[in-house]
Amino acid sequence: MNDKPLVIFPDPRFPRKFNVVITLLWLIAWASWSVPVAIVIGYELDSIPLGVLLAIVVNVIVLLPSYWLAGLYCKSLRYEVHEDEVIVCAGVITRSVKHVPFRTVTNLKVTRGPIDRMFGLGTLAIQTAGMSGTTGAEESLEGLTDVQSVYDLVAAELRRYRQAMPPTQASEEPESMPERDQFAGPVLAAMLDELRAIRATLERDTSA
């Protein structure tokens, strides 16, 4: 890749997927707390249908701005693939720019949930050394139509970056190794020394 980064935007269908997720969450909230609250209000007003109607109005007032904000958020997303890092720009009210250097990347993962498949979308999750041992990811590139192609591109840039690193830097870079590998050598060496000392002691006792 040349000095100019590859810029990727989420697919226009991504906001619709976001709206489906919001609607499902709203339905769960409605079933879990809105219905009981509506019944309580209905008893207080001596009219359960009126309590349910008020609860629906309140939820709709909250739901409609959520759709609008979700659309703005999806449009604000911008992904940049550089020679040495991936940058994710996002935010409506507060704009954030997240840098994920290749030297810290430990894993790339493509995910397609049921709602993603419904809209033909996918997500590329980038995990770093700081997130090792957790279920989360340092950053995610969401709303991608051809997510496999983006995965291949990022993986190729990651391999190119590591191949260009000096051998000493590649071997000494702690962030590029899984955390368990940083200490496996010294721990095994200490265990071997301890076993040798025990064997020597047993041999002395036997000879005596």
trRosetta pair geometry for C-beta under 8 A, 3 or more apart (Angstrom, degrees):
i j d omega theta_ij theta_ji phi_ij phi_ji
1 4 8.0 -122 169 69 90 59
1 5 7.7 38 159 -124 133 41
1 6 6.7 -86 -138 -26 134 105
1 81 7.4 -126 -117 117 169 99
1 82 7.8 179 109 -170 141 30
1 83 5.7 -163 76 -83 109 82
1 157 6.2 -4 1 -102 133 110
1 160 7.9 152 13 71 90 160
3 83 7.5 -47 -113 -18 43 127
5 80 4.4 35 139 -175 146 101
5 81 6.0 160 -169 70 91 43
5 82 4.6 -46 -102 -83 112 70
5 87 7.5 -6 -167 27 165 116
6 80 7.1 149 75 -156 48 52
6 81 4.4 -10 57 53 102 103
6 153 6.9 -71 67 168 164 144
7 78 6.6 -22 -162 -172 98 97
7 79 7.2 140 -161 80 48 53
7 80 5.5 -18 -101 -100 67 77
8 78 7.7 141 74 -166 49 50
8 79 4.3 -26 66 71 97 107
8 80 7.6 -177 21 -77 75 29
8 81 7.0 44 -7 -13 114 103
8 141 7.0 31 94 -165 134 130
8 144 7.2 6 164 -109 131 104
8 150 6.4 65 -122 -113 167 124
9 77 6.8 125 -151 96 64 82
9 78 6.1 -25 -97 -110 77 63
9 79 7.3 -177 -78 23 28 83
10 14 4.1 -18 156 -10 125 162
10 74 5.8 -95 76 -172 146 86
10 77 5.1 43 -11 81 116 134
10 142 6.3 -2 -102 100 124 69
10 143 2.9 21 -148 103 114 136
10 144 6.8 -89 -122 -64 61 48
11 14 5.3 130 65 -31 70 93
11 119 7.8 167 90 145 133 111
11 120 7.9 -75 106 93 172 92
11 121 6.1 -143 38 -101 132 103
11 143 5.4 -153 30 165 74 86
11 144 6.8 115 -20 -143 100 16
11 145 4.5 102 -72 -50 135 97
12 15 7.3 -37 -179 18 49 100
13 16 5.3 -54 -167 37 61 116
13 17 6.4 65 139 -23 80 99
13 119 4.6 172 146 -177 127 117
13 120 7.0 51 74 56 161 92
13 121 6.4 -153 92 -54 112 117
13 143 7.7 173 77 -156 69 91
13 145 7.8 93 34 -85 117 96
14 17 5.5 -52 -152 34 39 113
14 18 6.4 43 150 -22 68 103
14 74 4.9 172 107 -155 109 127
14 77 7.8 -68 115 42 159 143
14 119 7.6 144 -86 129 37 149
14 121 6.3 120 -91 -116 76 153
14 142 6.8 114 -145 129 129 91
14 143 3.1 9 -103 -132 138 125
15 18 5.2 -51 -149 35 38 117
15 19 6.4 41 152 -22 68 101
15 70 6.2 130 -148 126 81 92
15 71 4.6 47 -146 -112 138 69
15 74 4.3 -157 -75 48 82 160
15 75 7.4 8 -63 -41 126 81
16 19 5.5 -48 -148 32 35 113
16 20 6.7 39 151 -21 63 99
16 119 6.4 157 85 -109 108 138
17 20 5.7 -51 -153 31 35 112
17 21 6.7 35 149 -18 65 103
17 115 5.6 122 -155 148 95 106
17 116 6.8 46 -144 -95 146 48
17 118 7.4 146 -110 73 93 103
17 119 4.8 -101 -69 9 109 156
17 121 6.0 -68 -49 27 159 151
17 143 7.1 -176 46 -105 136 85
18 21 5.7 -55 -154 35 33 112
18 22 6.4 33 150 -19 66 105
18 70 4.3 176 136 174 129 124
18 71 7.5 180 75 -68 136 47
18 73 7.5 172 -150 72 162 111
18 74 5.7 -137 -12 -58 150 127
19 22 5.5 -51 -146 36 35 113
19 23 6.3 37 154 -22 66 105
19 67 5.4 40 -117 -127 103 93
19 70 6.2 159 -71 93 65 147
19 71 7.9 20 -59 -60 106 87
20 23 5.7 -53 -148 35 31 112
20 24 6.5 32 154 -19 64 104
20 115 5.7 177 99 -147 133 125
20 118 7.6 -85 98 85 177 147
21 24 5.8 -54 -150 35 31 110
21 25 6.4 30 153 -17 64 106
21 115 6.4 109 -66 148 88 174
22 25 5.8 -57 -150 38 31 111
22 26 6.3 35 151 -23 65 106
22 63 7.2 134 149 -152 112 82
22 66 5.2 165 -159 134 140 123
22 67 6.5 -171 84 -79 157 65
22 70 6.0 -108 -42 -50 141 155
23 26 5.5 -52 -148 34 32 114
23 27 6.5 33 153 -20 65 102
23 63 7.8 64 -100 -158 61 123
24 27 5.7 -51 -149 33 33 111
24 28 6.5 33 152 -18 64 103
25 28 5.7 -53 -150 36 34 112
25 29 6.3 33 151 -17 66 106
26 29 5.6 -55 -148 39 32 111
26 30 6.1 37 151 -25 66 105
26 59 6.5 117 -165 180 107 114
26 63 5.4 39 -111 -106 149 119
26 66 7.9 169 -65 63 119 156
27 30 5.4 -49 -144 34 32 115
27 31 6.4 27 157 -15 64 106
28 31 6.0 -58 -149 39 29 106
28 32 6.0 17 158 -14 65 116
29 32 5.9 -64 -139 42 28 105
29 33 6.3 -39 -175 38 66 98
29 34 6.3 67 131 -22 76 109
29 59 7.6 164 102 -129 116 119
30 33 7.9 -92 -132 56 11 59
30 34 4.3 -42 -137 41 52 135
30 35 6.5 73 159 -35 66 87
30 55 7.9 120 -139 145 84 115
30 59 6.3 41 -90 -127 100 163
31 34 7.5 15 -13 43 18 93
31 35 6.2 8 -137 -5 33 126
32 35 8.0 126 47 26 15 97
33 36 6.1 -62 -151 43 39 105
33 37 5.9 36 157 -19 73 112
34 37 5.7 -60 -146 42 30 110
34 38 6.0 34 155 -25 67 107
34 55 4.8 133 -177 175 94 124
34 56 8.0 96 168 -72 133 48
34 59 5.9 8 -118 -63 149 134
35 38 5.6 -52 -144 34 30 113
35 39 6.5 30 156 -20 63 103
35 52 7.7 10 -129 -115 62 93
35 55 7.5 145 -84 128 29 164
36 39 5.7 -55 -151 34 33 111
36 40 6.5 32 153 -18 66 104
37 40 5.7 -54 -150 36 34 111
37 41 6.3 31 153 -16 67 106
37 51 7.9 -160 125 172 58 107
37 55 5.9 138 92 -106 100 126
38 41 5.8 -55 -146 40 31 109
38 42 6.1 36 152 -25 64 107
38 48 7.5 74 139 -169 86 71
38 51 4.5 132 -179 134 62 92
38 52 4.3 69 172 -94 137 52
38 54 7.1 165 -125 64 83 83
38 55 3.7 -75 -81 -11 105 148
38 56 7.8 45 -102 -28 138 72
39 42 5.4 -52 -147 34 31 116
39 43 6.6 33 154 -20 63 100
39 48 6.0 1 -129 -136 61 104
39 51 6.3 134 -88 108 12 144
39 52 7.7 33 -64 -65 54 85
40 43 5.9 -52 -154 32 32 109
40 44 6.6 30 150 -17 64 105
40 51 7.2 174 67 -163 41 147
41 44 5.5 -56 -152 37 36 112
41 45 6.2 15 156 -3 70 110
41 50 7.8 -118 125 105 99 80
41 51 3.6 154 88 -136 91 106
41 54 6.0 -104 130 67 152 134
41 55 6.9 166 34 -49 141 99
42 45 6.0 -65 -141 50 30 97
42 46 7.9 -96 165 75 57 7
42 47 5.7 -103 -154 98 78 40
42 48 3.3 70 164 -112 151 44
42 49 7.0 103 -127 16 125 28
42 50 6.2 141 -117 61 78 72
42 51 2.8 -107 -54 11 75 135
42 52 6.5 14 -64 -23 128 73
43 46 7.4 28 -170 -79 30 35
43 48 7.0 28 -52 -80 57 82
43 51 7.4 11 3 -46 51 157
44 51 7.5 110 41 -90 85 124
45 50 5.3 -99 109 89 143 129
45 51 6.0 171 34 -60 120 90
47 50 3.8 46 107 12 119 117
47 51 6.7 161 96 -15 65 82
48 51 5.4 -53 -149 35 38 114
48 52 6.4 38 154 -19 69 102
49 52 5.7 -53 -148 37 34 111
49 53 6.3 36 153 -21 65 106
50 53 5.5 -52 -147 36 33 114
50 54 6.4 34 154 -19 65 103
51 54 5.8 -52 -148 35 31 110
51 55 6.5 31 153 -18 63 106
52 55 5.7 -56 -150 37 32 112
52 56 6.4 34 152 -21 66 104
53 56 5.7 -53 -149 34 32 112
53 57 6.5 33 153 -20 65 104
54 57 5.7 -53 -149 34 33 112
54 58 6.5 32 154 -19 65 104
55 58 5.8 -53 -149 35 32 111
55 59 6.3 28 155 -16 65 109
56 59 5.8 -60 -148 40 30 109
56 60 6.2 30 155 -20 67 107
57 60 5.8 -55 -146 36 29 110
57 61 6.4 33 154 -23 63 105
58 61 5.8 -55 -153 32 30 114
58 62 6.7 22 152 -11 63 106
59 62 5.8 -59 -152 41 34 107
59 63 5.8 33 152 -26 70 112
60 63 5.4 -54 -135 37 32 113
60 64 6.2 35 168 -26 68 102
61 64 6.8 -46 -143 25 21 106
61 65 7.9 11 161 -2 51 104
62 65 7.0 -70 -166 40 31 101
62 66 6.7 33 147 -25 66 114
63 66 5.5 -62 -157 31 36 118
63 67 6.8 37 153 -21 70 98
64 67 5.9 -48 -156 27 36 111
64 68 6.8 32 150 -15 64 106
65 68 5.3 -56 -150 39 41 114
65 69 6.0 38 155 -17 73 106
66 69 5.9 -54 -142 40 30 107
66 70 6.1 35 156 -23 64 107
67 70 5.8 -56 -147 35 27 113
67 71 6.6 29 154 -20 62 105
68 71 5.9 -55 -155 32 30 111
68 72 6.7 26 151 -14 64 105
69 72 5.6 -54 -149 38 36 111
69 73 6.2 38 152 -22 68 105
69 92 6.4 -129 -156 16 80 173
70 73 5.7 -53 -147 35 32 112
70 74 6.4 32 156 -19 65 105
71 74 5.9 -53 -147 35 30 109
71 75 6.5 25 156 -14 63 108
72 75 5.8 -60 -149 40 31 109
72 76 6.4 32 153 -26 65 108
72 92 4.6 67 123 -115 119 126
73 76 5.6 -58 -151 31 32 113
73 77 7.2 45 152 -37 62 93
73 90 7.0 31 -168 -171 81 98
73 91 7.6 -18 -128 -123 78 11
73 92 5.4 -69 -79 -41 69 113
74 77 6.0 -39 -162 5 37 115
74 143 6.6 125 -150 -81 101 162
76 89 7.3 -116 156 128 78 84
76 90 5.6 95 112 -151 104 50
76 91 5.7 -123 148 60 148 36
76 92 5.7 -142 -29 -75 153 61
76 95 7.5 -137 -173 -114 128 84
77 88 7.5 -28 -154 -168 82 86
77 89 7.2 143 -155 85 34 65
77 90 5.2 7 -100 -100 67 92
77 142 7.1 -83 -148 61 162 91
77 143 6.8 112 81 39 157 138
78 88 7.6 149 80 -159 53 43
78 89 4.2 -9 59 58 101 111
78 90 7.5 -171 25 -65 66 56
79 86 7.0 -14 -169 -174 92 99
79 87 7.3 154 -159 83 44 57
79 88 5.8 -10 -107 -106 74 69
79 89 7.7 -154 -70 25 31 74
79 141 5.0 47 -105 -127 153 112
80 86 7.0 159 83 -161 56 51
80 87 4.2 -3 56 56 107 104
80 88 8.0 -155 25 -67 72 31
80 89 7.5 48 -7 -10 105 104
81 86 5.6 -15 -108 -110 62 83
81 150 7.9 -168 -53 -156 142 84
81 153 6.2 38 159 130 173 116
81 154 6.0 -120 -126 -90 127 79
81 157 6.2 170 171 -3 110 165
82 85 5.0 10 58 57 117 70
82 86 7.1 -167 24 -82 78 31
82 87 6.7 53 -13 -10 113 102
82 157 7.9 134 94 -179 34 146
83 157 6.5 -142 -136 -159 38 108
83 160 7.5 -81 -157 102 81 121
83 161 6.6 144 160 -85 67 99
84 101 6.4 -14 147 -148 86 79
84 102 5.4 -117 -167 16 48 113
84 103 7.6 5 -174 -24 94 90
84 161 5.6 131 -111 -124 61 129
85 99 5.5 -2 172 -170 145 89
85 100 5.9 154 -165 77 85 49
85 101 4.7 -46 -97 -104 106 46
85 102 5.9 -125 -80 -19 45 76
86 99 7.8 147 79 -158 45 45
86 100 4.7 -14 60 60 90 108
86 102 7.8 100 -13 -66 80 75
86 126 6.2 -172 53 -63 148 170
86 139 6.9 -169 100 83 117 140
86 141 7.6 -84 175 -56 138 121
86 154 6.5 6 -75 -128 131 118
87 97 6.4 -8 -171 -173 106 89
87 98 6.9 155 -157 79 54 51
87 99 5.6 -18 -103 -101 81 63
87 100 7.5 -171 -78 20 33 74
88 97 7.6 161 82 -156 47 43
88 98 4.6 -11 59 58 95 105
88 100 7.3 40 -5 -10 102 111
88 139 5.1 -176 -2 -170 145 133
88 140 8.0 69 -109 62 159 38
88 141 6.9 -142 -99 -87 114 73
89 95 7.1 -3 -170 -174 90 95
89 96 7.3 172 -148 89 47 52
89 97 5.2 -8 -102 -106 80 75
89 98 7.8 -169 -73 22 34 69
90 95 7.6 171 94 -150 31 56
90 96 5.7 -14 66 59 76 94
90 98 7.7 -4 20 3 101 108
91 94 5.0 -90 -161 95 130 52
91 95 4.1 176 78 -109 133 35
91 96 4.8 126 -44 7 129 76
98 139 5.5 165 119 -99 137 132
100 104 7.0 -119 -172 69 67 111
100 105 6.7 72 155 -74 104 99
100 126 5.4 75 160 116 162 144
100 128 6.5 -144 -153 -61 97 127
100 138 5.6 126 -118 115 118 129
100 139 5.0 -119 -53 20 138 134
101 104 5.2 79 73 9 90 100
101 105 7.5 -144 102 -24 49 86
102 105 5.3 -44 -149 11 45 120
102 157 7.1 -127 -92 126 141 91
102 158 5.2 -176 -147 -120 114 71
102 161 4.4 51 108 88 158 165
102 162 7.3 -129 146 -48 118 80
103 161 7.6 -117 -60 145 65 128
103 165 8.0 116 -104 -90 97 140
103 173 6.1 -111 -167 -170 105 142
103 175 5.8 67 136 83 87 124
103 176 5.9 -73 -172 -67 64 101
104 128 4.2 18 136 -157 103 115
104 129 5.1 -106 -162 15 77 98
104 130 6.8 2 -177 -7 127 94
104 138 7.6 100 118 -79 118 169
104 175 4.6 -51 -106 161 71 130
104 176 7.4 -102 -97 -77 25 56
105 108 7.2 19 177 -55 122 86
105 126 6.0 -57 -125 -172 108 100
105 127 7.3 100 -156 78 64 47
105 128 5.7 -60 -97 -101 40 72
105 138 8.0 -117 -106 33 68 143
105 158 5.9 -86 81 -126 145 128
106 127 5.5 -60 65 107 90 92
106 128 6.0 112 6 -153 91 22
106 129 5.5 119 -40 -70 122 58
106 131 7.8 -158 38 64 121 84
106 132 6.0 23 46 -81 170 100
106 176 7.7 161 -86 -158 76 39
106 178 6.5 103 -147 -83 132 71
107 126 7.8 159 87 -159 56 39
107 127 4.1 2 59 54 98 117
108 124 6.6 -15 -168 -171 95 96
108 125 7.3 151 -160 80 45 57
108 126 6.0 -11 -108 -106 72 65
108 127 7.6 -153 -71 22 28 79
108 151 6.0 142 148 -148 128 88
108 154 6.1 158 -119 102 147 122
108 155 5.8 -126 42 -77 159 92
108 158 7.4 -155 -36 -9 131 159
109 124 7.4 148 77 -159 43 50
109 125 4.5 -18 65 60 97 105
109 127 6.9 38 0 -12 111 110
109 137 7.3 -134 44 -90 114 131
110 122 5.9 4 -171 169 95 130
110 123 7.3 149 -156 79 49 49
110 124 5.9 -24 -98 -101 68 66
110 125 7.7 -169 -78 18 19 79
110 147 5.4 133 -142 130 110 119
110 148 6.4 21 -115 -88 162 63
110 151 5.2 -47 -63 -70 116 147
111 116 7.5 128 123 9 73 166
111 122 6.7 159 81 -165 42 80
111 123 4.9 -19 63 63 93 100
111 125 6.2 38 -3 -15 114 115
112 116 4.5 -142 -157 100 63 131
112 117 5.3 83 158 -61 109 86
112 121 7.4 164 -130 96 87 51
112 122 4.5 -45 -83 -108 93 90
112 123 7.4 170 -77 19 46 74
112 147 7.3 -179 -70 41 100 150
113 116 4.6 101 49 5 68 106
113 117 7.1 -133 96 -5 36 87
114 117 5.9 -56 -150 36 29 108
114 118 6.6 39 150 -28 62 103
115 118 5.3 -44 -152 24 38 121
115 119 7.0 11 158 3 65 103
116 119 6.5 -78 -159 49 30 90
116 120 8.0 -97 160 78 61 9
116 121 4.5 -108 -156 80 78 84
116 122 5.7 91 172 -89 133 42
116 123 6.8 -100 -105 -14 148 91
117 120 7.2 36 -161 -78 35 32
117 121 7.9 -111 -57 46 21 59
120 145 6.3 17 128 -141 100 77
121 142 7.8 36 161 175 124 68
121 143 5.6 -41 -156 -139 134 38
121 144 6.4 119 -162 60 76 40
121 145 6.4 -55 -107 -92 62 44
121 147 7.4 82 175 -39 50 119
122 144 5.4 -49 69 72 77 93
122 145 7.8 67 21 -173 86 7
122 147 3.1 -96 83 -4 124 152
122 148 7.5 41 65 -33 163 65
123 140 5.4 0 -178 -177 114 112
123 141 6.6 159 -160 79 60 52
123 142 4.8 -10 -111 -108 101 66
123 143 7.6 42 -88 -8 77 39
123 144 6.9 140 -94 21 30 100
123 147 6.7 -15 12 -127 12 146
124 140 6.9 158 81 -159 47 60
124 141 4.3 0 55 52 100 107
124 144 6.4 22 -11 10 99 152
124 147 5.6 -179 -49 -165 90 98
124 150 5.5 -118 -35 107 149 117
124 151 5.5 -171 -114 -78 119 80
124 154 6.8 128 169 15 149 151
125 137 3.8 -135 -172 -77 101 161
125 139 7.9 167 -154 92 51 40
125 140 4.9 -21 -103 -105 67 90
126 137 5.9 106 60 179 40 115
126 138 5.6 -59 102 59 84 99
126 139 5.1 -5 55 63 110 82
126 140 7.1 -172 17 -84 74 37
126 141 7.4 59 -18 -12 106 94
126 154 7.4 -105 -91 169 116 152
127 131 5.0 -119 -157 83 83 124
127 132 7.4 108 158 -78 112 53
127 136 7.9 143 -111 108 95 50
127 137 4.9 -92 -76 -127 73 74
127 138 5.9 132 -135 -3 30 90
128 131 5.4 85 54 15 67 98
128 132 7.8 -86 109 -37 42 77
128 138 4.1 42 3 -45 108 148
128 175 7.6 -17 177 -180 95 107
129 132 5.6 -16 -158 -24 43 116
129 174 7.8 118 -174 127 162 70
129 175 4.4 -154 18 -163 155 70
129 176 7.2 -78 -58 -63 131 16
129 177 7.7 47 -111 61 125 40
129 178 7.7 -165 -123 -111 85 32
129 179 7.1 128 -166 -55 90 85
130 138 6.6 88 63 -94 104 113
130 175 8.0 -13 -38 -141 77 103
131 134 5.0 -89 -174 49 74 117
131 136 5.9 -108 -154 85 125 84
131 137 6.3 101 140 -138 168 24
131 138 5.2 -141 -15 -56 135 79
132 178 6.1 150 -142 -143 145 71
132 179 5.2 165 96 -10 148 109
133 179 7.1 -36 -26 30 119 135
137 140 5.4 96 81 -63 136 88
141 144 6.0 40 129 -41 99 126
141 147 7.8 158 98 -133 104 92
141 150 6.4 -130 107 148 148 147
144 147 4.1 112 94 -86 121 79
144 150 5.4 -73 -158 7 153 149
146 149 4.2 14 136 18 114 118
146 150 6.7 133 101 -16 73 86
147 150 5.5 -55 -152 39 41 112
147 151 6.2 48 148 -25 69 103
148 151 5.4 -49 -149 34 34 117
148 152 6.4 36 152 -20 65 102
149 152 5.7 -50 -148 35 33 111
149 153 6.4 35 152 -21 64 105
150 153 5.6 -52 -147 35 33 114
150 154 6.3 28 157 -14 67 106
151 154 6.1 -59 -146 40 27 104
151 155 6.0 25 157 -17 65 112
152 155 5.8 -57 -142 41 27 111
152 156 6.2 29 157 -22 64 107
153 156 5.9 -56 -150 34 27 110
153 157 6.5 22 154 -14 63 107
154 157 5.8 -55 -148 39 32 109
154 158 6.2 36 152 -23 66 107
155 158 5.5 -53 -146 35 31 115
155 159 6.4 31 155 -17 65 103
156 159 5.9 -53 -148 36 31 109
156 160 6.3 31 153 -19 64 107
157 160 5.6 -53 -145 38 32 113
157 161 6.2 37 154 -23 65 104
158 161 5.8 -52 -148 33 29 112
158 162 6.5 21 156 -13 63 107
159 162 6.0 -60 -147 40 31 106
159 163 6.1 29 156 -19 66 110
160 163 5.9 -57 -144 38 28 110
160 164 6.4 25 157 -18 63 110
161 164 6.0 -65 -153 37 27 108
161 165 7.0 40 149 -37 62 97
162 165 5.6 -38 -155 8 39 118
162 170 6.5 91 -168 -123 79 118
162 176 7.4 134 -116 -150 111 139
165 169 5.1 -122 176 88 102 112
165 170 4.4 124 104 -66 124 96
165 173 7.4 -42 -177 -24 152 143
166 169 4.4 81 62 11 92 106
166 170 6.8 -163 87 -11 44 86
167 170 5.7 -57 -144 36 30 111
167 171 6.3 19 161 -12 66 109
168 171 6.0 -62 -147 41 29 103
168 172 5.9 6 162 -3 67 117
169 172 6.1 -67 -133 48 27 97
169 173 5.8 44 163 -47 66 104
170 173 6.1 -38 -139 9 23 116
170 176 7.0 -71 -156 82 59 162
173 176 4.2 45 104 8 117 116
173 177 7.3 145 93 -14 71 89
174 177 6.3 -71 -158 37 39 103
174 182 6.0 44 -145 -110 93 132
177 181 4.7 -111 171 78 113 122
177 182 5.7 134 98 -62 126 83
178 181 4.9 88 65 2 84 106
178 182 7.7 -145 96 -16 48 83
179 182 5.9 -47 -161 16 40 116
179 183 7.7 2 158 7 65 104
180 183 6.9 -81 -163 48 37 90
180 184 6.0 52 149 -54 74 105
181 184 5.4 -37 -132 6 38 121
183 186 5.9 -61 -160 48 59 105
183 187 5.5 55 148 -24 85 113
184 187 6.0 -67 -147 41 26 109
184 188 6.1 21 162 -16 66 112
185 188 6.2 -64 -147 38 24 105
185 189 6.3 21 159 -18 63 110
186 189 5.7 -58 -145 37 31 112
186 190 6.3 30 158 -20 66 106
187 190 5.9 -55 -150 35 30 110
187 191 6.5 29 153 -18 64 106
188 191 5.6 -54 -147 36 34 112
188 192 6.3 35 154 -21 66 105
189 192 5.7 -54 -149 34 31 112
189 193 6.5 33 153 -18 64 104
190 193 5.8 -52 -150 35 32 112
190 194 6.4 33 152 -20 64 106
191 194 5.7 -55 -150 35 32 113
191 195 6.4 33 152 -19 66 104
192 195 5.7 -53 -148 35 33 111
192 196 6.4 34 153 -19 64 105
193 196 5.7 -55 -150 35 32 113
193 197 6.5 32 153 -20 65 105
194 197 5.7 -53 -150 34 33 111
194 198 6.5 32 152 -18 65 104
195 198 5.7 -53 -149 36 33 111
195 199 6.3 35 153 -20 65 105
196 199 5.7 -54 -148 36 31 112
196 200 6.4 32 154 -20 65 104
197 200 5.8 -52 -148 35 31 111
197 201 6.5 33 153 -20 63 105
198 201 5.7 -55 -151 35 32 112
198 202 6.4 31 153 -18 65 106
199 202 5.8 -56 -148 37 32 110
199 203 6.3 32 154 -20 66 106
200 203 5.8 -55 -148 35 31 111
200 204 6.5 32 154 -20 65 104
201 204 5.8 -55 -152 34 31 110
201 205 6.4 28 153 -17 65 106
202 205 5.7 -55 -147 37 33 110
202 206 6.2 33 155 -21 66 108
203 206 5.7 -55 -146 36 31 112
203 207 6.3 28 157 -17 65 108
204 207 6.0 -58 -146 39 29 108
204 208 6.3 29 155 -21 64 109
205 208 5.8 -57 -149 35 29 112
